[in-house]
Amino acid sequence: MKIYNTLTRTKQDFVPIKEGKVGIYVCGPTVYDYIHIGNARPMIVFDTLRRYLLYKGYDVNYVSNFTDVDDKIIKRALEEGVPSKEISERFIKEVKKDMKDLNVMEATTHPKATEEIPDMIDMIKVLIDKGHAYEVNGTVYFRTRSFKDYGKLSKKNIDELEAGHRDEKHALKVSGEDEKEDFLDFVLWKPKKEGEPSWPSPWGDGRPGWHLECSVMSKKYIGDIIDIHAGGEDLIFPHHENEIAQSEAANDVEFARYWMHNGFLRIDGEKMSKSLGNFFTIREIGEKYPLQVIRFFILSAHYRSPLNFSDTLVESAKASLERILTAVSKLEDMLADADDRSLNAEEEKISAGLKDFENKFDEAMEDDLNTADAIAAIFELVKYTNSNISSESPKKLVEEGLGMIRKLCDILGIITEIKKEKLDSEIEALIEERQAARKAKNFARADEIRDLLAAEGIILEDTREGVKWKRA
């Protein structure tokens, strides 16, 4: 498999540190509110990477954290007059619910920052002992220039970074607020403020800096070196750059072999923001669309490409997913009545041809997780089964066609199990009455019943296998 490595800016063959095992760390959300559509993209993309690696036979250790101590959490807790922990625990539950509805697998480990504070303190001690960090009035800073490779992920030059913030730096010095040795140094530990949660440390009560959390949690649950570190491209700088600096300075080994970053998501061509009124939580979107449609929509584009979210594009994704589910439903109906005979020569050829679509799917996924082309291979497979498998086909061939569609969709986390909801007796009676009206050539009454059912959100479809229905 080839992966585009942000560190090298090239596609590289993926070779795990330990044969057959893969450690993946994905930066998780800060839990102060419901997750939004932007949060969902990395969750879905890297869940799909995990599923594909599992399908290829790897033992995957997938770690994704919850940042459960942060200024935004504290702010909300103060507004509601409750402890910060109550806010974070509430929204961890809500995040997990949304992840389940998006068919995102539970991580191997979901560490919480507040439960890993002792290890964070230990890493800070190591950095101070090695001369990479220093304390001023209860705040501990990382000495950025002490790490010679700073900027290697983001390709930012350290002198240009300082020059770009010259005015800000001067203002801090004039006000006497700049305690740092260097403007570019970042916080590892911050002292307690009134009304905020805190933990004891050698530098006084306080809490860790955000960047430190991921360095410590990835080390504890994966090891000093991560196979794949992933997240949104907005995290490249400063978060991931700072993770590299503090981890490699503390551990004296490479932090991560491969860096994967998904592209930005925009809403109707605009950057998502509350001020523009285009900020949508997954919960809000779920009231309008099935979340499987949202998963399908997100995977319909290459993960590194920018993605534009609009009703038109989501409706198109909904129609596309419906084509796949219709093919599955059709094959399920055929299976119920299929003859259990052996395949003839022509059917053997059709059976052998199914493997071509799995190969196309694999080729797409092996090329830097190209889910867009993988979905195209599924559509070709659907077209193939529609053209070559019928109610006259033997059971074995129908099973193979159905099994292949389900297998490839499952790797993408697309659910093809169609829940057959039981109609209530009144609607069942109306469908039977419509069938009787059609037989009696009373088409006016048949059409009237169809319209009545449509008003109830029941769409009828007359097929060779009988009347099918679905909810609008």
C-alpha atoms as one frame of an Amber mdcrd trajectory, in Angstrom:
protein
   0.000   0.000   0.000   1.214   3.491  -0.833   0.525   6.343   1.583   1.074
  10.046   0.974   3.361  11.059   3.834   2.967  14.727   4.801   6.473  14.586
   6.287   8.157  13.769   2.948   5.433  15.208   0.660   5.595  11.989  -1.374
   3.690   8.716  -1.723   5.632   5.977   0.026   5.228   2.225   0.336   3.736
   1.495   3.745   6.048  -0.737   5.762   5.008  -1.203   9.414   7.561  -1.119
  12.227   6.543  -4.638  13.300   5.460  -7.063  10.598   1.715  -7.676  10.650
   1.039  -4.965  13.270   0.054  -1.319  12.818  -0.153   1.419  15.450  -2.357
   4.371  14.428  -2.856   7.529  16.485  -5.634   9.937  15.460  -6.132  13.234
  17.285  -9.628  13.177  18.749 -12.069  15.982  19.595 -12.110  18.447  22.462
 -15.313  17.458  24.231 -17.170  20.672  25.040 -20.034  20.381  22.516 -21.559
  18.084  19.884 -19.153  17.217  17.077 -19.639  18.985  13.750 -19.344  17.784
  10.154 -15.691  18.901  10.054 -14.886  16.613  13.016 -16.618  13.739  11.248
 -14.319  13.727   8.213 -11.122  12.468   9.940 -13.179  10.061  12.060 -14.692
   8.452   8.939 -11.554   8.595   6.773  -9.194   7.021   9.282 -11.806   4.514
  10.460 -11.879   3.398   6.809  -8.067   3.144   6.770  -8.301   0.951   9.862
 -10.988  -1.248   8.282  -8.918  -1.697   5.130  -5.804  -2.673   7.096  -7.878
  -5.183   9.090  -9.204  -6.597   5.802  -5.570  -6.975   4.646  -4.842  -9.045
   7.752  -3.051  -6.522   9.977  -3.410  -6.420  13.752  -4.365  -2.745  14.206
  -3.903  -0.838  17.465  -6.061   2.257  16.875  -5.754   5.004  19.488  -7.837
   8.191  19.429  -7.918  10.507  22.421 -10.486  12.744  24.042  -9.181  16.162
  25.114 -11.240  16.503  28.295  -9.497  19.514  29.862  -9.358  22.713  27.827
 -10.298  26.410  27.939 -13.511  25.774  25.979 -14.605  23.020  28.373 -13.849
  25.244  31.369 -15.752  28.163  29.805 -18.861  26.029  29.234 -18.647  24.580
  32.753 -18.525  28.082  34.254 -21.486  29.174  32.103 -23.554  26.191  33.281
 -22.284  26.321  36.849 -21.132  22.687  36.846 -17.720  20.965  37.177 -15.640
  20.658  33.988 -15.718  16.878  34.327 -19.519  16.910  34.004 -19.232  18.754
  30.670 -16.517  16.486  29.274 -18.207  13.241  30.354 -21.533  14.390  28.889
 -20.036  15.142  25.503 -17.821  12.043  25.402 -21.097  10.069  25.535 -22.574
  12.229  22.763 -19.452  11.860  20.582 -19.581   8.093  20.990 -23.247   8.071
  19.981 -22.512  10.092  16.830 -19.553   7.833  16.013 -21.770   4.776  16.321
 -24.401   6.361  14.050 -21.648   7.113  11.497 -20.571   3.444  11.824 -17.152
   4.468  13.165 -15.615   1.604  15.122 -14.684   2.129  18.772 -10.959   2.809
  19.110  -8.759   0.115  20.622  -8.155   2.748  23.300  -9.880   6.112  23.830
  -7.533   7.739  26.386  -8.653  10.845  28.260  -6.116  13.578  28.916  -7.143
  13.976  32.572  -6.333  10.324  33.281  -2.764  10.581  31.961  -1.476  13.613
  33.944   1.270  11.722  35.892   2.872  10.546  32.634   2.707  14.091  31.263
   4.528  15.388  34.336   7.189  12.682  33.835   7.768  13.723  30.202   8.121
  17.384  31.238  10.739  16.374  33.835  12.701  14.543  31.122  12.555  17.576
  28.823  13.750  19.905  31.612  16.612  17.511  32.509  17.704  17.430  28.856
  17.641  21.216  28.553  14.642  21.270  26.190  12.265  22.931  28.686  12.321
  25.496  31.509   9.984  26.848  34.201   9.003  30.474  34.834   6.565  31.354
  37.635   4.781  27.986  37.503   4.631  27.803  33.685   6.848  25.301  31.874
   7.857  26.132  28.295   9.418  24.002  25.565  12.645  25.566  24.263  11.724
  25.431  20.563  15.152  26.312  19.172  16.685  23.445  21.151  15.078  21.047
  18.659  17.076  21.458  15.456  14.471  19.834  13.173  11.600  22.143  14.182
   9.441  22.849  11.135  10.189  19.590   9.283   6.513  18.553   9.051   4.968
  21.924   8.176   8.043  23.020   6.146   8.080  26.269   8.133  11.387  28.040
   8.709  11.871  28.970  12.363  13.390  32.404  11.601  10.554  33.238   9.206
   8.044  32.242  11.903   9.605  34.668  14.352   9.792  37.466  11.764   6.124
  36.955  10.915   5.135  37.645  14.522   7.541  40.527  15.247   4.797  43.038
  16.153   3.047  40.580  18.467   6.354  39.742  20.121   7.181  43.429  20.669
   3.738  44.113  22.195   4.201  41.298  24.732   7.615  42.606  25.776   6.350
  46.184  26.184   3.474  44.967  28.383   5.789  42.773  30.441   3.661  39.711
  29.720   6.343  37.818  27.827   8.103  35.497  30.277   9.483  33.202  27.602
  13.147  33.045  26.632  12.044  32.997  23.008   8.765  34.105  21.446   8.466
  30.702  19.677   8.583  28.627  22.876   5.293  26.871  23.663   3.579  25.803
  26.895   3.987  22.332  28.410   2.418  23.148  31.805   0.271  26.116  32.808
  -0.408  27.266  36.399  -3.818  27.043  38.000  -6.337  29.860  37.653  -9.210
  30.451  40.049 -12.196  28.219  39.284 -10.261  25.921  36.936  -9.460  22.215
  37.426  -5.832  21.556  38.369  -3.387  18.848  39.346  -0.332  18.974  41.618
   3.101  19.108  39.972   6.721  20.001  40.876   6.009  23.465  39.392   2.806
  24.073  41.341  -0.824  23.160  40.755  -1.880  23.472  37.119  -2.717  21.548
  33.975  -0.887  20.323  30.860  -0.568  22.067  27.520  -2.638  20.638  24.659
   0.308  19.553  22.489   1.846  17.505  25.293  -1.261  15.361  25.771  -1.038
  13.552  22.433   2.720  12.930  22.753   2.211  11.217  26.095  -0.914   9.227
  25.212   0.490   7.917  21.922   3.686   6.813  23.681   1.771   5.008  26.437
  -0.712   3.165  24.216   1.355   2.596  21.052   5.040   3.148  21.854   7.856
   5.637  21.244   7.375   5.313  17.473   3.935   5.397  15.798   3.371   3.750
  12.408   0.746   6.285  11.294  -0.188   9.582  12.940  -3.308  11.123  11.432
  -5.658  14.085  11.698  -7.041  17.088   9.856  -4.622  19.288   7.904  -5.415
  22.171  10.279  -3.393  20.261  12.928  -0.132  20.160  10.933   0.986  23.429
  12.516   1.413  24.035  15.350  -0.072  20.931  17.006   1.647  18.113  15.124
   4.852  20.104  14.683   5.008  20.621  18.445   4.215  16.957  19.122   7.212
  15.960  17.005   9.512  18.430  18.774   8.672  17.414  22.333   8.416  13.653
  21.613  11.671  13.356  19.669  13.475  15.618  22.162  12.270  13.444  25.066
  12.542   9.974  23.496  15.533  10.436  21.133  13.782   8.445  18.402  11.588
   9.242  15.401   8.034  10.064  16.558   5.938   8.804  13.617   6.850   7.048
  10.351   3.885   8.236   8.288   1.768  11.371   8.662  -1.692  11.414   7.045
  -3.855  14.541   6.920  -7.347  14.931   5.478  -8.297  18.081   3.553 -10.580
  20.861   4.740 -14.346  20.664   4.549 -16.264  23.724   3.380 -19.990  24.477
   3.475 -21.419  25.679   0.152 -17.931  26.880  -0.769 -17.459  28.838   2.487
 -15.340  28.105   5.526 -17.561  26.700   8.263 -18.148  29.157  11.116 -20.891
  30.028  13.570 -20.760  33.689  12.488 -21.693  32.705   8.917 -24.548  30.533
  10.162 -23.174  27.475   8.341 -21.966  25.526  11.367 -23.680  22.126  11.460
 -23.356  19.432  14.108 -23.675  15.770  13.158 -26.803  15.654  15.294 -28.397
  18.440  13.209 -27.379  16.844   9.912 -28.763  13.498  11.115 -32.219  15.069
  11.341 -32.078  15.766   7.608 -30.109  12.822   6.184 -29.360   9.251   7.277
 -25.800   9.370   8.624 -24.826   6.485   6.334 -25.419   8.951   3.482 -22.988
  11.371   5.169 -20.362   8.625   5.512 -20.842   7.699   1.842 -20.630  11.379
   0.828 -17.353  11.908   2.711 -15.783   8.787   1.173 -16.888   9.821  -2.323
 -13.940  12.255  -2.436 -10.247  11.515  -1.927  -9.395  12.214   1.707  -6.632
  14.735   0.878  -8.887  16.789  -1.404 -10.915  19.744  -0.146 -14.544  18.673
   0.273 -17.532  20.947  -0.277 -20.658  20.086   1.711 -23.918  21.191   0.103
 -27.482  19.879  -0.061 -27.106  19.267  -3.805 -23.981  17.144  -3.364 -25.397
  15.226  -0.395 -28.633  14.523  -2.299 -26.503  13.169  -5.148 -24.631  10.932
  -2.679 -27.965   9.764  -1.263 -29.173   8.768  -4.742 -25.874   6.966  -5.443
 -26.027   5.006  -2.198 -29.641   4.135  -2.990 -28.470   2.497  -6.249 -26.186
   0.204  -4.293 -28.828  -0.625  -1.674 -31.410  -1.293  -4.397 -29.037  -3.793
  -6.022 -28.525  -5.476  -2.653 -32.283  -5.651  -2.052 -32.844  -7.094  -5.518
 -30.221  -9.816  -4.966 -31.698 -10.625  -1.533 -35.107 -11.148  -3.117 -33.592
 -13.379  -5.824 -31.771 -15.402  -3.187 -35.023 -16.319  -1.453 -36.299 -18.120
  -4.550 -33.027 -19.120  -6.259 -32.531 -22.668  -7.534 -29.831 -24.633  -5.709
 -28.322 -26.067  -8.933 -24.742 -26.115 -10.199 -23.356 -23.292 -12.321 -23.193
 -23.803 -16.072 -20.172 -22.713 -18.156 -21.496 -19.181 -18.763 -22.352 -18.728
 -15.094 -18.861 -19.919 -14.124 -17.463 -17.064 -16.251 -19.772 -14.573 -14.563
 -18.682 -15.886 -11.156 -14.984 -15.559 -12.062 -15.615 -12.002 -13.309 -16.727
 -10.853  -9.853 -13.105 -11.037  -8.631 -12.103  -8.321 -11.126 -14.086  -5.762
  -9.148 -12.434  -6.711  -5.875  -9.059  -6.283  -7.589 -10.085  -2.824  -8.871
 -11.282  -1.915  -5.386  -7.979  -3.059  -3.854  -5.944  -1.131  -6.438  -7.801
   2.050  -5.523  -7.390   1.565  -1.776  -3.714   0.610  -2.155  -3.160   3.951
  -3.908  -3.219   6.238  -0.855  -6.674   5.173   0.306  -8.474   6.345  -2.828
 -12.024   5.719  -1.622 -13.488   7.686  -4.551 -12.112   5.148  -7.047 -13.003
   2.289  -4.674 -16.644   3.434  -4.752 -16.439   3.634  -8.558 -15.374  -0.054
  -8.539 -18.446  -0.890  -6.412 -20.707   0.879  -8.921 -19.146  -1.151 -11.742
 -19.810  -4.282  -9.683 -23.449  -3.247  -9.181 -23.852  -2.702 -12.918 -22.260
  -6.132 -13.552 -24.602  -7.951 -11.150 -27.636  -6.111 -12.543 -26.693  -7.220
 -16.070 -25.544 -10.768 -15.363 -27.491 -12.084 -12.357 -31.236 -12.594 -12.584
 -34.082 -14.525 -10.999 -33.039 -17.442 -13.267 -29.495 -17.546 -11.780 -28.518
 -20.353  -9.381 -28.317 -19.669  -5.665 -24.495 -19.921  -5.576 -24.056 -17.132
  -8.162 -26.585 -14.842  -6.454 -24.819 -15.417  -3.111 -21.442 -14.597  -4.675
 -22.684 -11.358  -6.248 -24.437 -10.264  -3.061 -21.464 -11.297  -0.943 -18.995
  -9.287  -3.045 -21.042  -6.065  -2.857 -21.459  -6.499   0.881 -17.777  -7.287
   1.416 -16.502  -4.179  -0.389 -19.094  -1.905   1.200 -18.232  -3.285   4.634
 -14.555  -2.326   4.164 -15.763   1.260   3.630 -18.072   0.982   6.634 -21.157
   1.277   4.431 -24.024  -0.732   5.928 -25.906  -2.814   3.368 -28.129  -4.689
   5.798 -31.556  -3.337   4.904 -33.942  -3.176   7.820 -37.356  -4.323   6.658
 -39.761  -2.330   8.784 -43.071  -3.985   9.410 -45.973  -2.034   8.019 -48.913
  -1.508  10.300 -52.077  -3.403   9.484 -53.838  -0.415   7.951 -51.082   0.161
   5.378 -50.808  -3.584   4.683 -54.519  -3.647   3.988 -54.194  -0.692   1.608
 -51.412  -2.437  -0.335 -53.547  -5.576  -0.644 -56.532  -3.487  -1.745 -54.377
  -1.800  -4.378 -53.242  -5.186  -5.709 -56.872  -6.308  -5.939 -57.823  -3.049
  -7.724 -55.056  -3.570 -10.272 -56.247  -7.119 -10.962 -59.787  -5.782 -11.433
 -58.337  -3.097 -13.778 -59.593  -0.397 -11.414 -56.493   1.711 -12.043 -58.070
   4.898 -10.687 -58.418   3.296  -7.223 -54.932   1.746  -7.471 -53.423   5.171
  -8.218 -55.452   6.747  -5.427 -54.038   4.234  -2.932 -50.502   4.810  -4.229
 -50.916   8.570  -3.627 -52.389   7.960  -0.196 -49.434   5.784   0.800 -46.998
   8.353  -0.618 -48.550  10.931   1.706 -47.743   8.508   4.569 -44.123   8.415
   3.393 -44.464   4.964   1.799 -43.134   4.664  -1.755 -44.311   1.640  -3.760
 -42.432  -0.014  -6.590 -44.010  -2.646  -8.822 -41.416  -5.291  -9.783 -41.449
  -8.752 -11.332 -40.986 -10.146  -7.829 -44.046  -8.271  -6.564 -44.693  -4.957
  -4.815 -41.672  -3.432  -3.033 -41.915  -0.519  -0.639 -39.569   1.872   1.031
 -39.867   4.909   3.235 -39.318   8.244   1.502
